[in-house]
Amino acid sequence: MRRLILLALLAFPTACGAQTAPTLTPMTRPQYLAECGARQKRAGVEAKFIASTCAQEFATATATLPLARAIVRIARTPPAQLQSQAQLKAIMPSIAWTRPVKQAPPITVVFQGSYAKDLAFSAMGAGKVQTIAWNWSEETATLPYDVPGALRLLGAKVTAYACSTGGGAYGDERGTDYRVEVPGAAPLHLSIGGRDAAMGGQWGFWGITIEPGAPVPGYAALVARARAGADGDGESWSPCTE
């Protein structure tokens, strides 16, 4: 699920009349740990576990920074410039393209490849690229990425607003939807959903999806859209925060 709140901040003109692109203000480690601690406290985590939880979250978020930077670049790129393999690879040079798997209508545009050794990449939509996604899966493992944390670490404002549980073959999937605010970009809808491997031999899998250029749906519209699709079967939704 996703949370993306984006503040469109205008740069001040320079003396020559040109404009400077807005910049993100990265968080320091103490700032991040303090923000994480406040979130964990609001979530009801016992005080004795907060320090270790946030230290691990910081480490995972730091490792996720390359992916978060790619998401920021996409958010700041006009959707019309995200419509070809060349345009996408210019933003994310690590992509290695593969032959796309044919999708059911109305999907007509599909680009697929690998983004990292453990991340598959796809960009697709009806007539144009509408969603961009990274997918991870591994046996007996938990997701080694923290996209919301990495975006916060870069200085983006990330707000969870919708959570789901249940669904999937095992009924144990969960997800969060976010609004992400990045200076110099429109609000972005980020959705993260999947499951960790609960025991040996099981597979963990997660999807990280953004919708460049699309309005961030409100809670009611998001839930209605999910329940109308096959992916919404068996899911329970609720407003949420982090």
C-alpha positions in Angstrom: 0.0 0.0 0.0 1.0 3.4 -0.3 1.4 6.7 1.1 2.5 9.8 -0.9 2.1 13.4 0.0 3.9 15.7 -2.3 4.4 19.4 -1.7 4.9 21.4 -4.9 7.5 23.8 -3.9 8.6 26.5 -6.3 12.2 27.5 -6.6 13.3 31.1 -6.4 14.4 32.7 -9.7 18.1 33.3 -10.1 19.5 36.6 -11.1 19.5 35.4 -14.7 15.8 34.5 -14.5 16.4 30.7 -14.4 14.9 28.6 -11.7 16.7 26.3 -9.3 15.2 22.9 -8.9 13.8 22.3 -5.3 16.0 20.2 -3.2 15.3 17.6 -0.6 16.8 18.0 2.9 18.0 14.6 4.0 17.5 13.5 7.6 20.4 12.8 9.9 20.6 9.5 11.7 19.5 11.1 15.1 16.6 12.9 13.3 15.5 9.6 11.7 15.7 7.6 14.9 13.7 10.3 16.7 11.0 10.3 14.0 11.0 6.5 14.0 10.7 6.3 17.7 7.7 8.6 17.7 6.0 6.5 15.0 6.7 3.3 16.9 5.3 4.8 20.1 2.1 5.9 18.3 1.9 2.3 16.9 1.9 0.9 20.4 5.4 -0.7 20.3 6.8 -1.4 23.8 9.4 1.2 24.8 12.1 -1.5 25.4 11.9 -2.6 21.7 11.8 0.9 20.1 15.6 1.6 20.0 16.4 -1.8 18.4 13.5 -1.6 16.0 14.5 1.9 14.8 18.2 1.0 14.5 17.2 -1.9 12.2 14.8 0.3 10.3 17.5 2.9 9.7 19.9 0.3 8.4 17.3 -1.2 6.0 16.2 2.3 4.9 19.9 3.2 4.2 20.3 0.1 2.0 17.1 1.1 0.1 18.3 4.6 -0.8 19.2 3.8 -4.5 15.6 2.7 -5.1 14.2 5.7 -3.2 16.3 8.0 -5.3 14.9 6.4 -8.5 11.3 6.9 -7.2 12.1 10.6 -6.5 13.5 11.0 -10.0 10.4 9.4 -11.5 8.1 11.6 -9.4 9.9 14.7 -10.8 9.7 13.5 -14.4 6.7 14.4 -16.5 4.6 11.3 -17.3 5.2 11.9 -21.1 8.9 11.3 -20.5 8.3 7.9 -18.9 6.9 6.2 -22.0 9.8 4.3 -23.5 12.5 1.9 -22.5 15.2 4.6 -23.3 13.5 7.2 -21.1 13.1 4.8 -18.2 16.6 3.5 -18.5 17.9 7.1 -18.5 16.4 7.5 -15.0 17.3 4.0 -13.8 20.5 2.8 -15.6 20.6 -0.5 -13.8 17.5 -1.8 -15.6 18.2 -4.9 -17.8 15.3 -5.4 -20.2 13.7 -8.8 -20.7 11.0 -10.0 -23.0 7.7 -8.9 -21.5 5.0 -11.3 -20.5 1.8 -10.6 -22.4 -0.9 -9.0 -20.3 -4.7 -9.3 -20.5 -6.6 -6.3 -21.9 -6.8 -3.4 -21.3 -3.1 -3.5 -20.7 -1.3 -2.8 -24.0 2.0 -1.2 -23.0 4.4 -3.5 -21.1 8.1 -3.0 -20.3 9.7 -5.6 -18.0 13.2 -6.3 -16.8 15.4 -6.6 -13.7 16.3 -3.6 -11.6 18.6 -5.3 -9.1 19.6 -8.9 -8.5 16.5 -9.5 -6.4 14.1 -6.9 -7.8 12.0 -7.4 -11.0 10.9 -4.2 -12.7 7.8 -3.5 -14.8 6.1 -0.4 -16.3 2.7 -0.9 -18.0 -0.7 0.5 -18.7 -3.6 0.9 -21.1 -2.1 2.7 -24.1 0.7 4.3 -22.0 2.8 3.7 -18.9 0.5 4.2 -16.0 2.1 2.1 -13.2 5.7 1.4 -12.4 6.4 -1.5 -10.0 9.3 -3.4 -8.4 8.6 -6.9 -7.3 10.6 -9.1 -4.8 10.4 -12.7 -3.9 12.6 -15.1 -2.0 12.2 -18.4 -0.2 12.2 -18.3 3.7 12.9 -14.5 3.7 11.5 -11.2 4.7 11.6 -8.0 2.5 15.0 -6.5 2.6 13.8 -3.1 1.5 12.1 -0.2 3.3 10.9 2.3 0.7 8.9 4.6 3.0 11.9 4.7 5.4 14.3 5.5 2.6 12.1 8.2 1.2 11.8 9.8 4.7 15.6 9.6 5.0 16.0 11.5 1.7 13.7 14.2 3.1 10.4 13.3 1.4 7.2 13.4 3.5 5.6 10.0 3.6 2.1 9.4 5.1 0.4 6.1 5.4 -3.4 6.4 5.0 -4.8 2.9 4.1 -4.0 -0.6 5.3 -5.2 -4.0 4.2 -4.9 -7.5 5.7 -5.9 -10.9 4.4 -6.2 -12.0 0.8 -3.9 -14.1 -1.3 -3.5 -17.8 -1.4 -2.7 -18.0 2.4 -4.9 -15.2 3.6 -1.9 -13.6 5.3 -1.0 -10.8 2.9 -0.9 -7.2 4.1 -0.4 -3.8 2.5 -0.1 -0.1 3.1 -0.9 2.8 0.8 1.0 6.1 1.1 1.0 9.6 -0.1 4.5 10.9 -0.7 5.4 14.6 -0.9 8.6 15.4 -2.8 9.6 19.1 -3.5 9.2 19.8 -7.2 6.7 17.0 -7.9 3.0 16.3 -7.7 1.8 14.0 -4.9 2.6 10.4 -5.6 0.6 7.3 -4.7 2.8 4.5 -3.4 1.4 1.0 -2.7 3.4 -1.7 -0.9 1.8 -5.2 -0.4 2.7 -8.8 0.0 3.8 -11.3 2.7 7.0 -12.4 4.5 7.8 -16.1 4.6 6.2 -17.3 7.9 8.3 -20.5 8.1 11.0 -22.5 6.3 10.1 -23.5 2.8 7.5 -20.7 2.3 8.1 -17.8 -0.1 8.0 -14.2 0.8 6.9 -11.8 -1.9 6.2 -8.0 -2.0 5.2 -5.5 -4.7 6.2 -1.8 -4.6 4.0 0.2 -7.0 3.7 3.8 -8.0 1.4 5.7 -10.3 3.3 8.6 -11.8 1.1 11.5 -12.8 -2.1 10.1 -11.4 -4.0 11.8 -8.5 -3.5 10.1 -5.2 -6.9 8.3 -4.6 -8.7 9.1 -1.3 -9.3 6.2 1.1 -12.9 5.4 -0.1 -11.9 5.5 -3.7 -8.9 3.3 -3.1 -10.8 0.7 -1.3 -13.6 0.7 -3.9 -11.0 0.2 -6.6 -9.3 -2.6 -4.8 -12.6 -4.5 -4.1 -13.6 -4.2 -7.7 -10.5 -6.0 -8.8 -9.4 -9.6 -8.3 -6.6 -8.5 -6.0 -9.2 -7.2 -3.5 -10.7 -10.7 -2.8 -10.7 -11.5 0.9 -9.0 -8.3 2.0 -10.0 -6.2 5.0 -9.3 -2.5 4.8 -9.0 0.2 7.4 -7.6 3.8 7.6 -4.1 3.7 9.1 -1.1 5.7 10.1 2.5 4.9 10.9 
